[in-house]
Amino acid sequence: MLEPTTEAHRGLAADPALPLVVDLDGTLLLGDSLVECFALLLFRKPLAAAGALRRIGDRAAFKRRLAGDALLDVADMPWREDLVALIRTERTRGRAVHLVTAADQAIADGVAAALGVFDTATGSDGVRNLKGDAKLAHLRGRFPDGFLYAGDSPADLPLFAAARGAVLCDVARAVTTEVERCGTPVLATLARPRHGARPWLKALRPHQWSKNILLFVPLFVGHAFTDPVQIATAAAGFLLLSLMVSGTYLVNDLADLAADRRHPTKRHRPFASGALPLAAGLAAAPLMIAVAIVAGALLSPGFAALLVAYLVLTLAYSFGLKREPLLDAVLIGGLFTLRVAMGAAVLEIRQSPWLLSFSFAFFVSLALAKRHAEVMRAAATPGGKIAGRGYRGDDWPLTLVFGVGSGLVALVIMLLYLAEDAAPSGFYQRQYWLYAVPVLMSLWLCRIWLLSHRRELDDDPVVFALKDRTSLLLGAVVGVAFFLAI
């Protein structure tokens, strides 16, 4: 949340009899209500969103259709807090404050009701789009003795020029220069801190790319790690999968806007907080996904097909299946296994049923370990539930049995692989070193499940392993054992 500026504390140096007119999109609201309506409709009623686009040529009618279908809840939207503080200060000084916006009247009424700081609220009425010259004509007719204006964009320049004073909100330097040139006093300049690329890095979640390292597993178990071409191909596959993963995270954040804004920590995510414009996310997400699939097809058609499968499963998980207990863990295990399968596909190495079977059982166990820790915390509270997940506190015996059982199955599969496949393959000169791997992995699984049952596992186990010294040490020993066996 932004701190009020000094202008908000002392008020505007202008005649209090002059009304203050405030724009909405990009000014009071850190975003665009039209894009908010479209994004909401796109994820909840995609056919209605497509139908609304047929009216895009008539902006007022388009806005009316979107506002009516989306039923946008503005209560938790990101406001420019320093401007809200300034408005409250001006009202205590006796100044009338009016919301006048090109957004539909239903949106304007909702904003006025949510904030409770406006004397009136006026928006587009389905026939007249209250923007540019139409807004200027409206203000001149309604306030013939003059007005102050708070806006944010070059489209507001005619309004700034006609106003008796300007409140500039995140405007470009060229706009400030133009306002000063036309002689309108700048009464306040409100600007948010600029964070550069940081909001995009936060939204794209590059730290989650660490899970995509699984794509390199077939490179090693297939003994192709000495081939520079295969290494480069696997690296290209890793980058394209990471691009796909980040694109799906953008989709997830756009779909969960309303829920994120009600969450104590997720409300700080870039789209939920207004740090990134929704329009940029709506453009970037499909572009990133499309580039990943098309470029993946150039590497390997099988790899591209698995990217599409990953996309379908991820979206199905995000839009509903994550709320199905136990099924969510099975899907997570499947998504991790797909990463391994992608490595084999992009390298055009034979898919090992042993490796895929082990991967599925192992990652189902890890997914249930994370969920078990959450269920155990819920069990500590009467009638406890995990919000948005479908689990209850008394489900802990199920998550424990299925999770530990899946881990044991994974270890059995690994032992069978070593005896039935790895030993006869001729790849390993000192096969006995390979048996250190299941021993070390069993120790790590025991540690994970102990922490989970004690409610001390806070991260995804894979992310936890990359930060935990004991896990990193065990992983290093596994790597050494593998190379000693060759």
C-alpha positions as CSV (number, residue, x, y, z in Angstrom):
1,M,0.0,0.0,0.0
2,L,1.3,3.5,-0.9
3,E,1.9,6.0,1.8
4,P,0.0,9.3,1.4
5,T,2.2,12.1,0.0
6,T,2.7,15.5,1.7
7,E,0.1,16.9,-0.8
8,A,-2.4,14.5,0.7
9,H,-1.7,15.9,4.2
10,R,-1.8,19.5,3.5
11,G,-4.4,19.6,0.7
12,L,-4.4,21.5,-2.6
13,A,-3.5,25.1,-2.8
14,A,-6.6,26.1,-4.8
15,D,-9.9,27.8,-4.1
16,P,-12.0,25.2,-2.0
17,A,-15.0,26.3,-4.0
18,L,-13.6,24.7,-7.1
19,P,-14.8,21.0,-7.4
20,L,-12.2,18.3,-7.9
21,V,-13.0,15.9,-10.8
22,V,-11.2,12.6,-10.6
23,D,-10.7,10.1,-13.4
24,L,-10.9,6.4,-12.6
25,D,-8.7,4.1,-14.9
26,G,-5.0,4.6,-14.3
27,T,-5.7,7.5,-11.9
28,L,-7.8,6.4,-8.9
29,L,-7.6,2.7,-9.9
30,L,-4.2,1.2,-10.5
31,G,-5.4,-0.5,-13.6
32,D,-8.2,-0.4,-16.2
33,S,-11.7,-1.4,-15.2
34,L,-12.5,-2.3,-18.8
35,V,-9.7,-4.8,-19.0
36,E,-10.6,-6.1,-15.5
37,C,-14.2,-6.8,-16.7
38,F,-12.9,-8.5,-19.8
39,A,-10.4,-10.7,-17.9
40,L,-13.0,-11.7,-15.4
41,L,-15.4,-12.6,-18.1
42,L,-12.8,-14.4,-20.1
43,F,-12.0,-16.9,-17.4
44,R,-15.5,-17.3,-16.0
45,K,-17.7,-17.0,-19.1
46,P,-15.5,-17.2,-22.2
47,L,-18.4,-17.4,-24.6
48,A,-19.9,-14.2,-23.1
49,A,-16.4,-12.5,-23.5
50,A,-16.3,-13.5,-27.2
51,G,-19.9,-12.2,-27.7
52,A,-19.0,-8.9,-26.1
53,L,-16.1,-8.4,-28.5
54,R,-18.6,-8.2,-31.4
55,R,-19.6,-4.7,-30.0
56,I,-16.0,-3.4,-29.6
57,G,-16.6,-0.9,-32.4
58,D,-19.2,0.9,-30.2
59,R,-17.2,1.6,-27.1
60,A,-20.0,2.7,-24.9
61,A,-22.1,-0.3,-25.8
62,F,-19.1,-2.6,-25.4
63,K,-18.5,-1.2,-21.9
64,R,-22.1,-1.6,-21.0
65,R,-22.1,-5.2,-22.2
66,L,-18.9,-6.1,-20.3
67,A,-20.0,-4.4,-17.1
68,G,-23.4,-6.1,-17.2
69,D,-22.0,-9.6,-17.8
70,A,-18.9,-9.5,-15.6
71,L,-20.5,-8.0,-12.5
72,L,-17.1,-6.7,-11.3
73,D,-16.6,-6.5,-7.6
74,V,-14.6,-3.4,-7.0
75,A,-14.3,-3.6,-3.3
76,D,-10.8,-5.2,-3.2
77,M,-9.3,-3.6,-6.3
78,P,-6.0,-1.8,-6.0
79,W,-6.5,2.0,-5.5
80,R,-4.0,4.8,-5.6
81,E,-4.0,5.2,-1.8
82,D,-2.2,8.6,-1.8
83,L,-5.0,10.0,-4.1
84,V,-7.7,8.6,-1.9
85,A,-6.0,10.3,1.1
86,L,-5.8,13.5,-0.9
87,I,-9.5,13.3,-1.7
88,R,-10.4,12.7,2.0
89,T,-8.3,15.8,2.9
90,E,-10.1,17.9,0.3
91,R,-13.5,16.8,1.5
92,T,-12.6,17.9,5.1
93,R,-11.7,21.3,3.7
94,G,-15.2,21.5,2.1
95,R,-14.3,20.8,-1.5
96,A,-16.8,18.8,-3.6
97,V,-15.2,15.8,-5.2
98,H,-16.7,14.1,-8.3
99,L,-15.8,10.8,-10.1
100,V,-16.2,11.3,-13.8
101,T,-15.0,8.3,-15.9
102,A,-15.2,6.7,-19.3
103,A,-16.0,3.4,-17.5
104,D,-19.6,2.3,-17.5
105,Q,-22.0,3.9,-15.1
106,A,-22.3,0.6,-13.2
107,I,-18.6,0.6,-12.5
108,A,-18.6,4.2,-11.4
109,D,-21.5,3.5,-9.0
110,G,-19.7,0.5,-7.6
111,V,-16.5,2.5,-7.0
112,A,-18.4,5.4,-5.4
113,A,-20.2,2.9,-3.1
114,A,-16.9,1.1,-2.2
115,L,-14.9,4.2,-1.3
116,G,-17.5,6.5,0.0
117,V,-15.5,9.7,-0.9
118,F,-17.4,11.1,-3.9
119,D,-20.3,13.6,-4.0
120,T,-21.4,12.2,-7.4
121,A,-20.2,9.5,-9.8
122,T,-20.7,9.7,-13.6
123,G,-19.7,7.2,-16.2
124,S,-20.5,6.2,-19.8
125,D,-24.2,5.3,-20.3
126,G,-24.2,2.7,-23.0
127,V,-24.7,5.4,-25.7
128,R,-22.2,8.1,-24.9
129,N,-18.5,7.2,-24.3
130,L,-17.5,9.7,-21.7
131,K,-13.9,10.2,-22.8
132,G,-11.8,12.9,-24.5
133,D,-14.0,15.6,-26.1
134,A,-17.2,14.1,-24.7
135,K,-15.9,14.3,-21.1
136,L,-14.6,17.8,-21.7
137,A,-18.0,19.0,-23.0
138,H,-19.7,17.3,-20.0
139,L,-17.4,19.0,-17.5
140,R,-17.7,22.5,-19.1
141,G,-21.5,22.2,-19.0
142,R,-21.6,20.9,-15.5
143,F,-19.0,23.2,-13.9
144,P,-19.1,26.5,-15.8
145,D,-17.2,28.2,-13.1
146,G,-14.2,25.9,-13.4
147,F,-12.9,22.7,-11.9
148,L,-9.7,20.9,-10.8
149,Y,-8.8,17.7,-12.6
150,A,-6.9,14.5,-11.5
151,G,-5.8,12.3,-14.4
152,D,-3.0,10.2,-15.7
153,S,-2.7,9.9,-19.5
154,P,-2.0,12.0,-22.6
155,A,-5.7,11.5,-23.4
156,D,-6.4,13.8,-20.5
157,L,-4.4,16.7,-21.9
158,P,-7.5,18.7,-23.2
159,L,-9.0,18.3,-19.7
160,F,-5.9,19.4,-18.0
161,A,-5.7,22.4,-20.3
162,A,-9.4,23.4,-19.5
163,A,-8.9,22.9,-15.7
164,R,-8.0,25.5,-13.1
165,G,-5.6,23.1,-11.5
166,A,-4.1,19.7,-12.2
167,V,-3.3,16.6,-10.1
168,L,-0.9,14.5,-12.1
169,C,-0.9,10.7,-11.4
170,D,2.0,8.7,-12.8
171,V,2.2,10.9,-16.0
172,A,5.0,10.8,-18.4
173,R,7.4,13.8,-18.4
174,A,6.1,14.9,-21.7
175,V,2.6,15.2,-20.3
176,T,3.9,17.2,-17.4
177,T,5.7,19.6,-19.8
178,E,2.6,20.0,-21.9
179,V,0.4,20.8,-18.8
180,E,2.9,23.4,-17.7
181,R,3.1,24.9,-21.2
182,C,-0.6,25.4,-21.4
183,G,-0.5,27.4,-18.1
184,T,-2.5,25.1,-15.8
185,P,-1.1,25.1,-12.3
186,V,0.1,21.6,-11.2
187,L,-1.3,21.3,-7.7
188,A,0.1,17.8,-6.9
189,T,2.2,15.1,-8.5
190,L,1.5,11.6,-7.3
191,A,3.8,8.9,-8.5
192,R,4.4,5.3,-7.5
193,P,8.0,4.0,-7.1
194,R,9.3,2.4,-10.3
195,H,10.6,-1.2,-9.8
196,G,11.8,-1.8,-13.3
197,A,11.7,-5.5,-14.2
198,R,11.1,-6.7,-10.7
199,P,7.3,-7.1,-11.0
200,W,7.8,-9.2,-14.2
201,L,10.4,-11.4,-12.5
202,K,8.0,-11.9,-9.6
203,A,5.1,-12.8,-11.9
204,L,7.1,-15.1,-14.1
205,R,8.5,-17.0,-11.0
206,P,11.9,-18.0,-12.5
207,H,12.7,-19.8,-9.2
208,Q,10.1,-22.4,-10.2
209,W,12.2,-23.3,-13.2
210,S,14.4,-25.3,-10.9
211,K,11.7,-28.1,-11.2
212,N,12.4,-28.3,-14.9
213,I,15.9,-29.6,-14.2
214,L,14.1,-33.0,-14.4
215,L,14.2,-32.6,-18.1
216,F,17.9,-33.4,-18.0
217,V,17.4,-36.7,-16.2
218,P,17.2,-38.7,-19.4
219,L,20.4,-37.1,-20.6
220,F,22.2,-38.7,-17.7
221,V,20.4,-42.1,-17.4
222,G,20.6,-42.4,-21.2
223,H,24.3,-41.7,-21.0
224,A,24.2,-38.9,-23.6
225,F,25.8,-36.3,-21.3
226,T,29.1,-36.4,-23.3
227,D,27.4,-35.3,-26.5
228,P,27.5,-31.5,-27.0
229,V,24.6,-31.6,-29.4
230,Q,22.4,-33.5,-27.0
231,I,23.4,-31.2,-24.2
232,A,22.4,-28.1,-26.3
233,T,19.2,-29.7,-27.3
234,A,18.3,-30.5,-23.7
235,A,19.1,-26.9,-22.7
236,A,16.9,-25.6,-25.4
237,G,14.1,-27.9,-24.2
238,F,14.6,-26.6,-20.7
239,L,14.3,-23.0,-21.8
240,L,11.1,-23.6,-23.8
241,L,9.5,-25.6,-20.9
242,S,10.4,-22.7,-18.6
243,L,8.8,-20.3,-21.0
244,M,5.7,-22.5,-21.0
245,V,5.7,-22.7,-17.2
246,S,5.9,-19.0,-16.7
247,G,3.1,-18.4,-19.2
248,T,0.9,-20.8,-17.3
249,Y,1.7,-18.9,-14.0
250,L,0.6,-15.7,-15.7
251,V,-2.7,-17.4,-16.7
252,N,-3.2,-18.6,-13.2
253,D,-2.6,-15.2,-11.7
254,L,-5.0,-13.5,-14.1
255,A,-7.7,-16.2,-13.4
256,D,-7.3,-15.9,-9.6
257,L,-7.3,-12.0,-9.4
258,A,-10.3,-11.7,-7.1
259,A,-9.2,-14.5,-4.7
260,D,-5.6,-13.1,-4.6
261,R,-6.9,-9.7,-3.7
262,R,-8.7,-11.1,-0.7
263,H,-5.6,-13.1,0.4
264,P,-3.3,-11.5,3.1
265,T,-0.1,-12.2,1.1
266,K,-1.2,-13.0,-2.5
267,R,-2.7,-9.5,-2.8
268,H,0.8,-8.3,-3.3
269,R,1.3,-10.3,-6.5
270,P,2.0,-8.0,-9.5
271,F,-1.3,-8.2,-11.2
272,A,-3.4,-8.3,-8.1
273,S,-1.7,-5.2,-6.7
274,G,-1.7,-3.2,-9.9
275,A,2.1,-3.3,-10.3
276,L,1.6,-4.9,-13.7
277,P,-1.2,-4.0,-16.1
278,L,-3.7,-6.8,-16.8
279,A,-3.5,-6.1,-20.6
280,A,0.2,-6.9,-20.6
281,G,-0.5,-10.2,-18.9
282,L,-3.3,-11.1,-21.3
283,A,-1.0,-10.4,-24.2
284,A,2.2,-12.0,-22.7
285,A,0.7,-15.3,-21.5
286,P,-0.7,-16.7,-24.8
287,L,2.4,-15.3,-26.7
288,M,4.8,-17.1,-24.4
289,I,2.8,-20.4,-24.6
290,A,2.5,-20.2,-28.3
291,V,6.2,-19.5,-28.8
292,A,7.1,-22.5,-26.5
293,I,4.9,-24.9,-28.5
294,V,5.9,-23.7,-32.0
295,A,9.6,-23.7,-31.1
296,G,9.2,-27.0,-29.3
297,A,7.8,-28.5,-32.5
298,L,10.9,-27.4,-34.4
299,L,13.0,-29.3,-31.8
300,S,10.8,-32.4,-31.7
301,P,7.1,-33.1,-32.5
302,G,6.9,-35.4,-29.6
303,F,8.3,-32.8,-27.3
304,A,5.7,-30.3,-28.5
305,A,2.9,-32.8,-28.0
306,L,4.1,-33.2,-24.4
307,L,4.2,-29.4,-23.9
308,V,0.6,-29.3,-25.0
309,A,-0.3,-32.1,-22.6
310,Y,1.5,-30.2,-19.8
311,L,-0.5,-27.1,-20.7
312,V,-3.8,-28.9,-20.6
313,L,-3.1,-30.6,-17.3
314,T,-1.8,-27.4,-15.7
315,L,-4.9,-25.4,-16.7
316,A,-7.2,-28.2,-15.6
317,Y,-5.4,-28.3,-12.2
318,S,-5.5,-24.5,-11.8
319,F,-9.2,-24.1,-12.8
320,G,-10.7,-26.8,-10.6
321,L,-8.9,-30.1,-10.1
322,K,-6.6,-28.6,-7.5
323,R,-9.7,-28.5,-5.2
324,E,-10.2,-32.3,-5.5
325,P,-8.4,-34.1,-2.6
326,L,-5.8,-36.8,-3.5
327,L,-6.5,-36.2,-7.2
328,D,-4.5,-33.0,-7.0
329,A,-1.5,-35.0,-5.8
330,V,-1.8,-37.5,-8.6
331,L,-1.9,-34.6,-11.1
332,I,1.2,-33.0,-9.6
333,G,3.0,-36.3,-9.8
334,G,1.9,-36.6,-13.5
335,L,3.2,-33.1,-14.2
336,F,6.6,-33.9,-12.8
337,T,6.7,-37.1,-14.7
338,L,5.9,-35.2,-17.9
339,R,9.0,-33.1,-17.3
340,V,11.1,-36.3,-17.4
341,A,9.2,-37.6,-20.5
342,M,9.9,-34.3,-22.2
343,G,13.6,-34.8,-21.7
344,A,13.5,-38.2,-23.4
345,A,11.3,-36.8,-26.2
346,V,13.4,-33.8,-27.0
347,L,16.6,-35.9,-27.0
348,E,14.7,-38.7,-29.0
349,I,15.9,-41.2,-26.4
350,R,13.7,-44.3,-25.7
351,Q,11.2,-43.6,-22.9
352,S,12.1,-45.8,-20.0
353,P,9.0,-47.3,-18.3
354,W,11.1,-47.9,-15.2
355,L,12.1,-44.2,-15.0
356,L,8.6,-42.9,-15.7
357,S,7.0,-45.3,-13.2
358,F,9.5,-44.4,-10.5
359,S,9.1,-40.7,-11.3
360,F,5.3,-40.8,-11.0
361,A,5.3,-42.7,-7.7
362,F,8.1,-40.6,-6.2
363,F,6.5,-37.2,-7.0
364,V,3.0,-38.3,-5.9
365,S,4.6,-39.0,-2.6
366,L,6.3,-35.6,-2.5
367,A,3.0,-33.9,-3.4
368,L,1.2,-35.7,-0.6
369,A,4.0,-34.8,1.8
370,K,3.3,-31.1,1.2
371,R,-0.4,-31.6,1.5
372,H,0.0,-33.8,4.6
373,A,1.8,-31.0,6.4
374,E,-1.1,-28.6,5.6
375,V,-3.7,-31.2,6.7
376,M,-1.8,-31.7,10.0
377,R,-2.0,-28.0,10.6
378,A,-5.7,-28.0,9.8
379,A,-6.1,-31.0,12.2
380,A,-4.8,-28.8,15.0
381,T,-7.9,-26.5,14.8
382,P,-11.5,-27.7,15.4
383,G,-13.2,-28.4,12.1
384,G,-10.1,-27.2,10.3
385,K,-10.0,-27.2,6.5
386,I,-7.5,-26.2,3.9
387,A,-9.0,-23.2,2.0
388,G,-9.6,-23.9,-1.7
389,R,-8.2,-27.5,-1.5
390,G,-11.0,-29.7,-0.4
391,Y,-9.0,-31.4,2.4
392,R,-10.1,-31.5,6.1
393,G,-8.0,-31.9,9.2
394,D,-9.3,-35.5,9.8
395,D,-8.0,-36.6,6.3
396,W,-4.4,-36.9,7.7
397,P,-4.4,-40.7,7.9
398,L,-5.2,-40.9,4.2
399,T,-2.5,-38.4,3.1
400,L,0.0,-40.2,5.4
401,V,-0.8,-43.8,4.1
402,F,-1.0,-42.9,0.4
403,G,2.0,-40.6,0.6
404,V,4.4,-43.0,2.5
405,G,3.0,-45.9,0.4
406,S,3.8,-44.1,-2.9
407,G,7.3,-43.3,-1.7
408,L,7.9,-47.0,-0.8
409,V,6.5,-48.1,-4.2
410,A,9.0,-45.7,-5.9
411,L,11.9,-47.2,-4.0
412,V,10.8,-50.8,-5.0
413,I,10.6,-49.7,-8.6
414,M,14.1,-48.3,-8.4
415,L,15.4,-51.6,-6.9
416,L,13.7,-53.6,-9.6
417,Y,15.2,-51.3,-12.3
418,L,18.7,-51.7,-11.0
419,A,18.3,-55.5,-10.9
420,E,16.4,-56.0,-14.2
421,D,17.6,-53.2,-16.4
422,A,20.6,-51.3,-15.2
423,A,22.7,-54.3,-14.3
424,P,22.3,-56.2,-17.6
425,S,22.7,-53.1,-19.7
426,G,26.5,-53.1,-19.7
427,F,26.7,-49.3,-19.0
428,Y,27.9,-49.7,-15.5
429,Q,31.3,-51.3,-14.7
430,R,30.9,-51.0,-10.9
431,Q,27.2,-51.8,-10.4
432,Y,27.4,-52.0,-6.7
433,W,27.7,-48.2,-6.4
434,L,24.2,-47.9,-7.9
435,Y,22.7,-49.4,-4.8
436,A,23.8,-46.4,-2.8
437,V,21.1,-44.4,-4.7
438,P,18.0,-46.1,-3.3
439,V,19.6,-46.1,0.2
440,L,20.2,-42.4,0.1
441,M,16.8,-41.6,-1.4
442,S,15.1,-43.7,1.3
443,L,16.9,-41.6,3.9
444,W,15.8,-38.4,2.2
445,L,12.2,-39.6,1.9
446,C,12.2,-40.5,5.6
447,R,13.4,-36.9,6.4
448,I,10.8,-35.3,4.2
449,W,7.9,-37.3,5.8
450,L,9.2,-36.7,9.3
451,L,9.2,-33.0,8.7
452,S,5.8,-33.2,7.1
453,H,4.2,-35.1,9.9
454,R,5.7,-32.7,12.4
455,R,4.2,-29.8,10.4
456,E,7.7,-28.4,9.7
457,L,7.6,-28.7,5.9
458,D,6.6,-25.3,4.7
459,D,7.8,-25.4,1.1
460,D,7.2,-27.6,-1.9
461,P,9.6,-30.6,-1.2
462,V,11.5,-30.0,-4.5
463,V,12.0,-26.3,-3.6
464,F,12.8,-27.3,0.0
465,A,15.5,-29.7,-1.3
466,L,17.2,-27.0,-3.3
467,K,17.5,-24.8,-0.1
468,D,18.2,-27.6,2.5
469,R,21.8,-28.4,3.2
470,T,21.1,-32.0,4.1
471,S,19.2,-32.5,0.9
472,L,21.9,-31.0,-1.2
473,L,24.5,-33.1,0.5
474,L,22.6,-36.3,-0.1
475,G,22.0,-35.2,-3.7
476,A,25.7,-34.7,-4.2
477,V,26.5,-38.1,-2.8
478,V,23.9,-39.6,-5.2
479,G,25.6,-37.9,-8.1
480,V,29.0,-39.2,-7.0
481,A,27.7,-42.7,-6.6
482,F,26.2,-42.6,-10.1
483,F,29.5,-41.6,-11.7
484,L,31.5,-44.1,-9.7
485,A,29.3,-46.8,-11.1
486,I,30.1,-46.0,-14.7
